[in-house]
Structure formats: structure tokens, C-alpha cells
Amino acid sequence: MRPPLPPFTSETAHQKVQIAEAAWNSRDPERVAAAYTEDSEWRNRGEFFTGRAAIIGFLRRKWERELGYVLKKELWAFTDNRIAVRFEYEWHDQAGQWYRAHGNENWEFNAEGLMARRFASINDQPITPAERRLG
């Protein structure tokens, strides 16, 4: 399937968000990184890095630490080659403590539909297993 390309419509922006959600829920760093340009710029919380190799390394570390990861993304807004999403995901640490992470992402795409920039702001909240909403 050819990925949705900019300029985005409401339909293609929603598709792009759903494709991203499915990729992240796979917890496969290579699959996720394939959606980004070779020199993609990232800000994830306080980390800043560039490139697919750095993305793969980041995601491997993330999913070694964030066990049972389940994500839900929602389109917030879009324009020609940019999409904003809100999201939440749940995960637990090795001790069994569950967390819900809330956040927003700003995405910018190149003409081929690859993400050239991803800027994420995220906050974690400890939750009990009974408070889980996802997964």
C-alpha cells in the first residue's frame, strides 16, 4: 500500500495517524524507523537526535524499559505537510508498576510521505492495573 502523501486531506491525515499507531504498537524499531527520513529530526521529551539509526536505538531502549506498551493516537490537526496528534499509551516497568503517558506530537513530512521531523511532549502518570484503559 502506498502511504498517504502530502498535501493531506482529513481522510489521508487520519490514515497516516492510524498507520503510525499500528507501527508503534508492533514494537518493531525497524518498522517504525522506516516511516522517517534518513536524517529525521526528533525531540522526545528532553532527548534530541537525528537519523534512522538513532531512532532505532532510541526505540530499542524505550521498549526494553516500557513493557506491555500499548498506544492510542488521535488526529488533532493537519495542514499541507504537517500533522499534530494527541496520544496516550500505557506500559509497566520491571517491578510491575503501570504508567499512562499523555502527550502531543508535531509531525512534518517530505514530499515522499516520510516524516522529516517529530517533536513530542510527554508526561507520565503512575496508575494501578485497575485504572488501565488500553490493551
Residue pairs with C-beta under 8 A, 6 or more apart in sequence:
3 16
3 19
3 35
3 113
4 12
4 13
4 15
4 16
4 19
4 113
5 12
5 109
5 111
5 112
5 113
6 80
6 81
6 109
6 111
6 113
7 79
7 80
7 81
8 16
8 78
8 79
8 80
8 81
8 83
10 78
13 75
13 78
13 83
14 75
16 83
16 113
17 73
17 74
17 75
17 83
17 85
18 73
19 35
20 35
20 73
20 85
21 71
21 72
21 73
23 31
23 32
23 35
24 32
24 71
24 73
25 69
25 70
25 71
26 32
27 63
27 69
29 55
29 56
29 57
29 59
29 60
29 63
30 56
32 55
32 59
33 52
33 55
33 56
33 59
34 52
35 114
35 115
36 52
36 55
36 114
36 115
36 116
36 118
37 52
37 110
37 114
37 115
37 116
38 51
38 52
39 50
39 51
39 116
40 50
40 51
40 52
40 55
40 114
40 115
40 116
40 117
40 118
41 48
41 50
41 116
41 117
41 118
42 48
42 49
42 50
42 54
42 55
42 58
42 117
42 118
42 119
42 120
43 118
43 119
43 120
44 58
44 118
44 120
44 122
45 120
45 121
45 122
47 58
49 55
49 58
62 69
63 69
65 93
66 91
66 92
66 93
66 99
67 91
67 92
67 93
67 94
68 90
68 91
68 92
68 135
69 89
69 90
69 91
70 89
70 90
70 91
70 134
70 135
71 87
71 88
71 89
71 134
72 87
72 88
72 89
72 134
73 85
73 86
73 87
74 85
74 86
74 87
75 83
75 84
75 85
76 84
76 85
76 86
76 104
77 83
77 84
78 84
81 108
81 109
81 110
81 111
82 106
82 107
82 108
82 109
83 106
83 107
83 109
84 104
84 105
84 106
84 107
85 104
85 105
85 107
86 102
86 103
86 104
87 101
87 102
87 103
87 104
87 105
88 100
88 101
88 102
88 103
88 133
88 134
89 100
89 101
89 134
90 98
90 99
90 100
90 101
90 127
90 132
90 133
90 134
90 135
91 98
91 99
91 101
92 98
92 99
93 99
97 126
98 126
98 127
98 128
98 129
98 131
98 132
99 124
99 125
99 126
99 127
100 124
100 125
100 127
100 131
100 132
100 133
101 122
101 123
101 124
101 125
102 122
102 123
102 125
103 120
103 121
103 122
103 123
104 120
104 121
105 118
105 119
105 120
105 121
106 117
106 118
106 119
107 115
107 117
107 118
108 115
108 116
108 117
109 115
109 116
110 116
